[in-house]
Amino acid sequence: MAFNLFPKSPVKGKAADAKPRSDAKPRPDAKPRPDVGASAAPRSPPGSARELAATMKARPTVLTRGEQRPSAAQSNEREITVTGPPSLIEWTPALNQKIQVAEANPGLCAVLENAALLYANGNAAHARLVLEDGIANDNDAKISPLAWLALFDLLQRSGDYAEYDRLSLQYVVAFERSAPSREELGVHARQGARPVAAGYVALTGKLNAGHAPQIANLLAASQKQSHLRLDLGSLTGADNAGAKLLADALAQLRRRKYPLALQHPEKIRNALEHSVVQGRGAGEGYWILLLELLQWQNDHKVFEDRAVEFAVAFEVSPPSWEPPPSSLPAEAAGDAPAAADAMPDDPEMLVWQGTMLGSSDPQLAKLALFGDGRHAIPIDMGGVERIDFVCAGAIFNAISRAESQRKSIQIIGASPIIRALLLLIGISPRHFIKKAT
C-alpha cells in the first residue's frame, strides 16, 4: 500500500458529511498494547534448560524509585538453587534486551543444555550419561559437534580413554573429520597444572560428592604451595558422603603436618554438633568431619568428649589426639584472601582457574580491576574445572557491564562443557577464542 508523503487539503463541503464507516474492520496485524499496570498472566514453569536460562534473562530486576527490594523469604521462592542470590542476572535499562538462545547459539541442543547444567551442579557422571544417550538417540545431539566435544571433555576428565577412542571413530563417521585429540581438548593441562589462585580455596553450598574435584584440587595444590587457606564460611550444610570426603582430605593434610589455615569453620561445626546428637544415626561422615575440625581448631577438651561418644556409638576404639602444627605462617593465618585482587602472572591476561562458585567468587572480582584502563580483556579459562549456574550468571552480568563501557571480552581456552553453560546463559559465541597451542 502506498502513502502520500504530504496530506491533501480537505475538500470544501465534505467535512460535515463525513461519517465514520460502520463496516471498518480491525487491521489483522494490529497488536493490543499491553497495559503497563496490568499483571502478567501466570506462566508455566520452564521445562528445559533453555527455558530456564531464557526465563532468568527475561525477568527484570531493576528497581524503580520508591520500590523496595523483595525480602529474602520472597526471593527464595524464585531461586533456581538453594544457594543462589535473589537474582541470578541483573539487568540495567541500557541492557534490557531479549536474547534468543536458540538462534544465537546454534551449536546448543536440549541434551547439551541439560548436561551443562548437571555438570555445573557438580554431577559430572549424570551429565556424561545424558550426553552418551543423546548422541546415540537424539537427532539434534547427533549433529551437534559441541555436544560431542562436551562428551569427549567429560571422558577426558574421568580418564576413560578407551571410551574416548571408541567414540572418536564414531565422530569421524558422523562429521567426516578427525576427532579432537586429548591434547587439543587441553584437559590434561587444566588438571593440576596450576595451583589454586593465591593459595585460597572456598567451599560453598551444601557439601556433597560434587565437591570432589575441588577437594582434589586442594590436595594437589598442597603439593606445590607452602601453605593454603581453606574457607568454610559459605558452606550451608553437608551430607554424609560430602562430610567424609572433606574429613579424609583434612586427615591427609594433618598427617603430613601441612600448614593449612581453616577459615570460618564455626558454622559447619555447629551444624555437625547438632547432627551427632543422633548418635550412630547421624552417619559416620558427620562424626569424623567434626573430629577433624576439632583437631584443626586445637580444641582438645571437646575432642576427647566427642571421641568417646563416637567410640560408643560405632563400637570402635576412640581416635587419638593428633593435632596439626600449631604455628602457621602469618600470611596463611589471615582471615581474608589477601591476594584475591592481585594481578595474575601474565599481566596481559586475566587468569581464572579451579572451581568457580556463586556470584561472589573471588576470581570474578578481579575482572573489573583488570579491565581498568583496557579496551580488550582476555580471560584465560584453560584452568577452570567447573562453573556453577549462579557464577555463570554473574559472569554474564560482568561481561554485559564491560560491553556497556565499550570493552571487548575474549574468553580463551574454555572447555566444551563450560562453553556450553556460558552459551546457554546468554554469552555470545563471539567471545570465545580457541587457545593457541
CORNORRA-V175743 format. One record per helix or strand of 3 or more residues. SS is the DSSP state (helix for helix, strand for strand). FROM is the first residue (numbers start at 1). LEN is the number of residues. Records with the same first field share a line. If there is no record, write none. Layout:
BEGIN
SS->FROM-LEN + FROM-LEN
END
This chain:
BEGIN
helix->49-10 + 72-5 + 93-3 + 101-4 + 110-11 + 124-14 + 139-4 + 145-14 + 161-15 + 182-4 + 187-4 + 197-3 + 209-14 + 240-16 + 266-11 + 279-4 + 284-13 + 300-15 + 366-6 + 389-16 + 416-10 + 429-3
strand->200-8 + 228-11 + 260-4 + 350-7 + 376-12 + 408-5
END
